[in-house]
């Protein structure tokens, strides 16, 4: 079986470095925050091009603290895409604010800037674009809308480590950028992890305080806050992996380029070609109206696939109270019904990709489609 993601292969390639970093941290006794986390913050800020980074225990925590640092709370509205992982919208609820969802662009699959402009009300306090699959949203259009309305932008860059827009790193264009270091991400911990980047020292200081019980000095708690700290071992692991991320990102782009070539003649919609941006291909998704049949056929051919994501936020039972039923966001709903994610990871071989493409070609052959229809 060709896996969707092979973390064991990644570990095998950096085992000696990773083991040494973990053992060094264990010997140090600095298990929560500490020097390994501090070092990772500095390195990750430099990697993204931001002035400062805040290491956290998850990407969801990063979004939550970003909203709080910007003073967003009950009575406020925050705009976010309907096509995203649920954490984007959950964080808005954590802050006590109201999510206002916007449909996707049918070509880029990211939030539609025109929809953002239409969704703004007097209660709107922020915009959260998501860089879905590692492809950045249209930040020129989004930042222009935000500037015109005086709104901060929080970039959900959970899938976009190393992506750029007009040469600027993901997470550094808006007021705050939020990242997940969940194990399957392009830069993943060996457990949970997340972080935020910003060019505003005051916002960084507020998030640092909020992640650590609202302390100013030991046991001096000046506001209600949270335990969102990163473990020392995860900081050490992420520092090791960060050094390899540029090479891994280049390999992902090579894998995506070969998929583009191998699948070019098939009746599927592929990711739109980047223009002002550098895609990092956390996910390589295609679109096809008979997605479920393709997924089943690929599984039988020894190929694992994924669905990112099979149900948009407004159709999740937990968010039924938003009052947006089927038909509310037709593009997001179509994407959810048609997305199919193919295996993509730096260790994926061209031979494996040719097998995947061949299996898809067989499944999309006229005889195969006719047989299925019958």
PEVEN-V218791 format. One record per residue. RES is the residue in three letters. SS is DSSP state (alpha for helix, beta for strand, coil for the rest). NEAR is the number of other C-alpha atoms within 10 Angstrom. Layout:
# PEVEN-V218791
res=RES ss=SS near=NEAR
res=RES ss=SS near=NEAR
This chain:
# PEVEN-V218791
res=UNK ss=coil near=10
res=UNK ss=beta near=19
res=UNK ss=coil near=16
res=UNK ss=coil near=18
res=UNK ss=coil near=21
res=UNK ss=coil near=16
res=UNK ss=alpha near=16
res=UNK ss=alpha near=9
res=UNK ss=alpha near=14
res=UNK ss=alpha near=15
res=UNK ss=alpha near=15
res=UNK ss=alpha near=10
res=UNK ss=alpha near=12
res=UNK ss=alpha near=13
res=UNK ss=alpha near=13
res=UNK ss=alpha near=10
res=UNK ss=alpha near=13
res=UNK ss=alpha near=19
res=UNK ss=alpha near=14
res=UNK ss=alpha near=14
res=UNK ss=alpha near=21
res=UNK ss=alpha near=18
res=UNK ss=alpha near=12
res=UNK ss=alpha near=15
res=UNK ss=alpha near=21
res=UNK ss=alpha near=13
res=UNK ss=alpha near=10
res=UNK ss=alpha near=13
res=UNK ss=coil near=10
res=UNK ss=coil near=16
res=UNK ss=coil near=18
res=UNK ss=beta near=15
res=UNK ss=coil near=18
res=UNK ss=coil near=17
res=UNK ss=alpha near=16
res=UNK ss=alpha near=25
res=UNK ss=alpha near=27
res=UNK ss=alpha near=17
res=UNK ss=alpha near=13
res=UNK ss=alpha near=23
res=UNK ss=alpha near=23
res=UNK ss=alpha near=17
res=UNK ss=alpha near=18
res=UNK ss=alpha near=24
res=UNK ss=alpha near=20
res=UNK ss=alpha near=14
res=UNK ss=alpha near=16
res=UNK ss=alpha near=22
res=UNK ss=coil near=19
res=UNK ss=coil near=23
res=UNK ss=coil near=16
res=UNK ss=beta near=21
res=UNK ss=beta near=28
res=UNK ss=beta near=27
res=UNK ss=beta near=31
res=UNK ss=beta near=32
res=UNK ss=coil near=22
res=UNK ss=coil near=24
res=UNK ss=alpha near=26
res=UNK ss=alpha near=27
res=UNK ss=alpha near=27
res=UNK ss=alpha near=30
res=UNK ss=alpha near=33
res=UNK ss=alpha near=24
res=UNK ss=alpha near=32
res=UNK ss=alpha near=30
res=UNK ss=alpha near=27
res=UNK ss=alpha near=21
res=UNK ss=alpha near=19
res=UNK ss=coil near=18
res=UNK ss=coil near=11
res=UNK ss=coil near=21
res=UNK ss=coil near=18
res=UNK ss=coil near=12
res=UNK ss=coil near=11
res=UNK ss=coil near=19
res=UNK ss=beta near=23
res=UNK ss=beta near=27
res=UNK ss=beta near=25
res=UNK ss=beta near=25
res=UNK ss=beta near=29
res=UNK ss=coil near=28
res=UNK ss=coil near=29
res=UNK ss=coil near=25
res=UNK ss=coil near=18
res=UNK ss=coil near=18
res=UNK ss=alpha near=16
res=UNK ss=alpha near=24
res=UNK ss=alpha near=27
res=UNK ss=alpha near=19
res=UNK ss=alpha near=22
res=UNK ss=alpha near=28
res=UNK ss=alpha near=16
res=UNK ss=alpha near=18
res=UNK ss=coil near=19
res=UNK ss=coil near=18
res=UNK ss=coil near=21
res=UNK ss=beta near=20
res=UNK ss=beta near=24
res=UNK ss=beta near=21
res=UNK ss=beta near=23
res=UNK ss=beta near=25
res=UNK ss=coil near=24
res=UNK ss=beta near=25
res=UNK ss=coil near=17
res=UNK ss=coil near=15
res=UNK ss=coil near=13
res=UNK ss=coil near=18
res=UNK ss=coil near=20
res=UNK ss=coil near=25
res=UNK ss=beta near=30
res=UNK ss=coil near=22
res=UNK ss=alpha near=23
res=UNK ss=alpha near=15
res=UNK ss=alpha near=16
res=UNK ss=alpha near=23
res=UNK ss=alpha near=16
res=UNK ss=alpha near=9
res=UNK ss=alpha near=16
res=UNK ss=coil near=20
res=UNK ss=coil near=13
res=UNK ss=coil near=8
res=UNK ss=coil near=11
res=UNK ss=beta near=21
res=UNK ss=beta near=24
res=UNK ss=beta near=23
res=UNK ss=beta near=25
res=UNK ss=beta near=28
res=UNK ss=coil near=28
res=UNK ss=beta near=26
res=UNK ss=coil near=26
res=UNK ss=alpha near=26
res=UNK ss=alpha near=23
res=UNK ss=alpha near=25
res=UNK ss=coil near=29
res=UNK ss=coil near=30
res=UNK ss=coil near=25
res=UNK ss=coil near=19
res=UNK ss=alpha near=21
res=UNK ss=alpha near=14
res=UNK ss=alpha near=14
res=UNK ss=alpha near=22
res=UNK ss=alpha near=19
res=UNK ss=alpha near=12
res=UNK ss=alpha near=19
res=UNK ss=alpha near=20
res=UNK ss=alpha near=11
res=UNK ss=alpha near=9
res=UNK ss=alpha near=16
res=UNK ss=coil near=13
res=UNK ss=coil near=17
res=UNK ss=beta near=18
res=UNK ss=beta near=28
res=UNK ss=beta near=27
res=UNK ss=beta near=29
res=UNK ss=beta near=31
res=UNK ss=coil near=32
res=UNK ss=coil near=33
res=UNK ss=coil near=28
res=UNK ss=coil near=31
res=UNK ss=coil near=31
res=UNK ss=coil near=22
res=UNK ss=coil near=23
res=UNK ss=beta near=22
res=UNK ss=beta near=21
res=UNK ss=coil near=11
res=UNK ss=coil near=10
res=UNK ss=beta near=16
res=UNK ss=beta near=22
res=UNK ss=coil near=33
res=UNK ss=coil near=31
res=UNK ss=coil near=24
res=UNK ss=coil near=21
res=UNK ss=coil near=22
res=UNK ss=coil near=19
res=UNK ss=beta near=30
res=UNK ss=beta near=28
res=UNK ss=beta near=33
res=UNK ss=beta near=29
res=UNK ss=beta near=30
res=UNK ss=coil near=26
res=UNK ss=coil near=20
res=UNK ss=coil near=14
res=UNK ss=coil near=18
res=UNK ss=coil near=18
res=UNK ss=coil near=27
res=UNK ss=coil near=24
res=UNK ss=coil near=22
res=UNK ss=coil near=23
res=UNK ss=coil near=16
res=UNK ss=coil near=15
res=UNK ss=coil near=17
res=UNK ss=coil near=27
res=UNK ss=beta near=26
res=UNK ss=beta near=29
res=UNK ss=beta near=34
res=UNK ss=beta near=31
res=UNK ss=beta near=26
res=UNK ss=coil near=20
res=UNK ss=coil near=13
res=UNK ss=alpha near=12
res=UNK ss=alpha near=11
res=UNK ss=alpha near=21
res=UNK ss=alpha near=22
res=UNK ss=alpha near=14
res=UNK ss=alpha near=17
res=UNK ss=alpha near=27
res=UNK ss=alpha near=21
res=UNK ss=alpha near=21
res=UNK ss=alpha near=23
res=UNK ss=alpha near=22
res=UNK ss=beta near=18
res=UNK ss=coil near=19
res=UNK ss=coil near=20
res=UNK ss=beta near=18
res=UNK ss=coil near=12
res=UNK ss=coil near=9
res=UNK ss=coil near=6
res=UNK ss=coil near=9
res=UNK ss=coil near=10
res=UNK ss=beta near=14
res=UNK ss=coil near=13
res=UNK ss=coil near=12
res=UNK ss=coil near=9
res=UNK ss=coil near=17
res=UNK ss=coil near=15
res=UNK ss=beta near=13
res=UNK ss=coil near=23
res=UNK ss=coil near=23
res=UNK ss=coil near=26
res=UNK ss=beta near=21
res=UNK ss=alpha near=24
res=UNK ss=alpha near=25
res=UNK ss=alpha near=30
res=UNK ss=alpha near=30
res=UNK ss=alpha near=24
res=UNK ss=alpha near=24
res=UNK ss=alpha near=27
res=UNK ss=alpha near=23
res=UNK ss=alpha near=20
res=UNK ss=alpha near=21
res=UNK ss=alpha near=19
res=UNK ss=alpha near=13
res=UNK ss=alpha near=13
res=UNK ss=alpha near=18
res=UNK ss=alpha near=14
res=UNK ss=alpha near=11
res=UNK ss=alpha near=20
res=UNK ss=alpha near=22
res=UNK ss=alpha near=14
res=UNK ss=alpha near=19
res=UNK ss=alpha near=24
res=UNK ss=alpha near=19
res=UNK ss=alpha near=15
res=UNK ss=alpha near=22
res=UNK ss=alpha near=23
res=UNK ss=alpha near=12
res=UNK ss=alpha near=16
res=UNK ss=alpha near=20
res=UNK ss=alpha near=15
res=UNK ss=alpha near=10
res=UNK ss=alpha near=16
res=UNK ss=coil near=20
res=UNK ss=coil near=12
res=UNK ss=coil near=9
res=UNK ss=coil near=13
res=UNK ss=coil near=12
res=UNK ss=coil near=16
res=UNK ss=beta near=16
res=UNK ss=coil near=19
res=UNK ss=coil near=19
res=UNK ss=coil near=11
res=UNK ss=coil near=13
res=UNK ss=coil near=12
res=UNK ss=coil near=9
res=UNK ss=coil near=14
res=UNK ss=beta near=20
res=UNK ss=beta near=22
res=UNK ss=coil near=26
res=UNK ss=coil near=25
res=UNK ss=coil near=27
res=UNK ss=coil near=23
res=UNK ss=coil near=27
res=UNK ss=beta near=24
res=UNK ss=beta near=22
res=UNK ss=beta near=17
res=UNK ss=beta near=19
res=UNK ss=coil near=18
res=UNK ss=coil near=14
res=UNK ss=coil near=14
res=UNK ss=alpha near=19
res=UNK ss=alpha near=15
res=UNK ss=alpha near=15
res=UNK ss=alpha near=18
res=UNK ss=alpha near=21
res=UNK ss=alpha near=14
res=UNK ss=alpha near=16
res=UNK ss=alpha near=23
res=UNK ss=alpha near=15
res=UNK ss=alpha near=12
res=UNK ss=coil near=16
res=UNK ss=coil near=14
res=UNK ss=beta near=21
res=UNK ss=coil near=19
res=UNK ss=coil near=21
res=UNK ss=beta near=18
res=UNK ss=coil near=18
res=UNK ss=coil near=21
res=UNK ss=coil near=20
res=UNK ss=coil near=18
res=UNK ss=coil near=20
res=UNK ss=coil near=23
res=UNK ss=alpha near=26
res=UNK ss=alpha near=26
res=UNK ss=alpha near=19
res=UNK ss=coil near=12
res=UNK ss=alpha near=8
res=UNK ss=alpha near=11
res=UNK ss=alpha near=15
res=UNK ss=alpha near=12
res=UNK ss=alpha near=10
res=UNK ss=alpha near=14
res=UNK ss=coil near=9
res=UNK ss=coil near=14
res=UNK ss=coil near=12
res=UNK ss=coil near=10
res=UNK ss=coil near=11
res=UNK ss=coil near=16
res=UNK ss=coil near=20
res=UNK ss=alpha near=14
res=UNK ss=alpha near=19
res=UNK ss=alpha near=29
res=UNK ss=alpha near=23
res=UNK ss=alpha near=19
res=UNK ss=alpha near=23
res=UNK ss=alpha near=20
res=UNK ss=alpha near=20
res=UNK ss=alpha near=22
res=UNK ss=beta near=24
res=UNK ss=beta near=24
res=UNK ss=beta near=20
res=UNK ss=beta near=26
res=UNK ss=coil near=21
res=UNK ss=coil near=25
res=UNK ss=coil near=27
res=UNK ss=coil near=19
res=UNK ss=coil near=16
res=UNK ss=coil near=19
res=UNK ss=coil near=12
res=UNK ss=alpha near=13
res=UNK ss=alpha near=9
res=UNK ss=alpha near=13
res=UNK ss=alpha near=21
res=UNK ss=alpha near=15
res=UNK ss=alpha near=16
res=UNK ss=alpha near=22
res=UNK ss=alpha near=20
res=UNK ss=alpha near=16
res=UNK ss=alpha near=19
res=UNK ss=alpha near=19
res=UNK ss=alpha near=17
res=UNK ss=alpha near=14
res=UNK ss=alpha near=19
res=UNK ss=coil near=18
res=UNK ss=coil near=12
res=UNK ss=alpha near=11
res=UNK ss=alpha near=11
res=UNK ss=alpha near=13
res=UNK ss=alpha near=14
res=UNK ss=alpha near=10
res=UNK ss=alpha near=8
res=UNK ss=alpha near=10
res=UNK ss=alpha near=7
res=UNK ss=coil near=6
